[in-house]
Amino acid sequence: MTEKWKDEAWSQDIWYSGKITRRTALGWGGGVLGAAMLVPAPWQAAFGQTAPYKIGSLQPLSGAGAAGGKTALVGVEMAIDRINKAGGINGRPVALVAADDESKPDVGRRKTEKMLLEDKIDVHVGGFLSNICLACMPVFEETKVVNMIGVCLDTTLTTSKCNRYSFRTFDYAPAQAVAIAPYLVNKMGKKWHIAFADYSWGQSTRDAYTAEIKKLGGEVVGTTGIPLGTADMTSFLSKIQGNFDGLFGIFFGKDGVTIGNQAFDLGLTKKYKWAGDGAIAESVNLPALGSKIEGFVGINRYIPVFEGPLNTPSHRKFFDDAKARLLKIDSSGPLPDRYVQSNFEAMNALKIGMEKSKFQGRQDTMKLIEALEGLVMKEGDDFPQGGGLLRKEDHQAFIRQFIFEIKGGKHKIIETVAGDKTIVPPACKFASA
Amino acid sequence: MDTLVHFFQSIPYDQIVIQTMNGIVTGMILALVASGLTLIFGIMDVVNFAHGELFMLGAYVGVIVLVATGSFWMALVLASLVVAILGAALQIVTLRPLIGRDPLNTILATFGISLILQNYALWQFGPVARKINEPITTHFNLFYLEYPWYRLVIAALSAAIIGSFWLFLKYGKFGVWIRATTQDRVMAQAMGIPVPWVHTGVFAIGAGMAAASGVLFGPLVGVNHAMGLDWVLKAFIVVVVGGMGNLGGSIAAAIFISLLESYASIWMNPSQAVIVSFVVLILTLLFRPTGLFVPTPK
């Protein structure tokens, strides 16, 4: 009965009726491949034969950092799709050239060189792990291509290792420290112990928080640096003891989940006040932390809530689009995180700079840099987080910060700190061009 | 005399007790991971680079079973079984055709499997880390810490699994076949032992043990696609230090190295403490390349 339809006349053309020879297979294969090549790229329907701007994006799409890299790439894709739908930049479409750094600095540098020399990208938006950003920044300087940092938070990227071609359109540790230190010292306690991921970002962030806590009359009584990717931190956390008020954690990704779980298991988060970088309690980490992260106080540039200044139509649009896209890469339906937000906004800042400078290609890089220097990122659909200033002197942005607490498994805003209240003096000296 | 008294007074006894417990717990998990790895090498001469991914898959299967049944113990058993079956299938499809070829072929094959499994997990489960709830949530006071009973349960269960496996090797018919094949593959085949199926069985057992450790350790770290990476490097060190293919040696080496790292963390910072295992590895390769826990070769 079930096989009867095969005898019907209409099915004769589609049903397998003889043996498939190698020639048939090659013929069909070639046909399918040819047809695929003829299908225009999504932007071609709207822009005809206009050459697109090539935007490179280096992200960790495999290896230890892949979970964050995947959400970061969603941010760039969201911005590019939105730009193309709205008519592109300077009437030209935007094409994304994504590359996977495999969470390794050497691979990252090689792929960056490939994007710049072979793919001939016009500009770059991306970079997730700070050690990879540090390895790749000189390549952008050598090739004179603008690099909009997507996620990397290492302080030195816009201080001692800054260069004229790289911009960070989001916060960094010194600004975060200025924002949260008063809350830590005045409302949580004077004496702190800092546990941090022992690599470039963790170390520079530890220094920034230590300095700011001391400046406000507090004290950092001890620090514990734990190597990146340590699966069992218990031996190191077990040593943390003594007379202090709070434990401050500087971790991200799966290390954030590990410290959240293991510090709770050892009773540290009950014995001491528990605060830290918002990356510990990023929305993609919350399911694995469960109730163990309750009461955690963190600081972040973005949290997926509709409270206070985040209760805007622009944020709703961003949130809905990001959530729908994230659902496609994770069936558990994660909420957007700061990695989506900062990549989305970095691409939008770039768009504004390219329009302002009438950028046509690499020959206009200096004009683009001048357009981006001192850019005021206005709150709205381009900058749903709230916007801020992209400072000329060091290419560092100062944007709104959210101090939050985890309650009932969700972020709750405790305080909002305006971007201009987080400004610290520039510490960058560009090499003369 | 005063110096000696001062020395004994300066020893942080509370830390030594705490770090001994930490070292034993970590060592037992490592032993469970490494015993599968050393078993596979001992009998098949295969350096299994995909072992960490079998650990990770075990944890993911554990999450799925836990969501479906609500039982941690069911998750532990079913994850081990499912990953053991997957391991058997992987061995038949990818490693069995490579028997007798240059070892580099199997290294590349298992490395390829590791990349495929890792990226499959990321594609299938996405970037959100998953949670396995521990079955025991109570604590006891250990000096200034609240120490979770679950960590001791992990150590005990790992010891029980390894102990059961040892009994199986000693008294079970298939266990005798495994030992015979380890000693002399050609002679075992001549005596009628189905060596290809012994290989498959051993790979399945190794995979199942990796999966069990993934489920047991899952509650402490969360489940993500890269969780195997952190363990497999250390498991390789343990296997080399314990003597490649030597089950007892690997268990002893796992506890030895974990205890050393834990004690080192009392006086050193964590970044220096984790180097201890590499120092032991280098010294072993230099002075006792057959492994610390095997008789000196004559």
Interface residues (C-beta under 8 A of the other chain):
Chain A: S62 G63 A64 A66 A67 G68 K70 T71 D198 T224 G225 I226 P227 G229 T230 A231 D232 T234 S235 F236 S238 K239 Q241 K254 V257 T258 N261 Q262 D265 L266 G267 K270 V284 N285 P287 A288 L289 G290 I329 D330 S331 S332 P334
Chain B: Q15 I18 Q19 N22 G23 V25 T26 I29 L115 Q118 N119 L122 F125 G126 P127 V128 A129 R130 K131 N133 H139 Y144 L145 E146 Y147 P148 Y150 R151 F217 P219 L220 V221 G222 V223 N224 H225 A226 M227 L229 D230 W231 E261 S262 S265 I266 N269 P270 S271 A273 V274
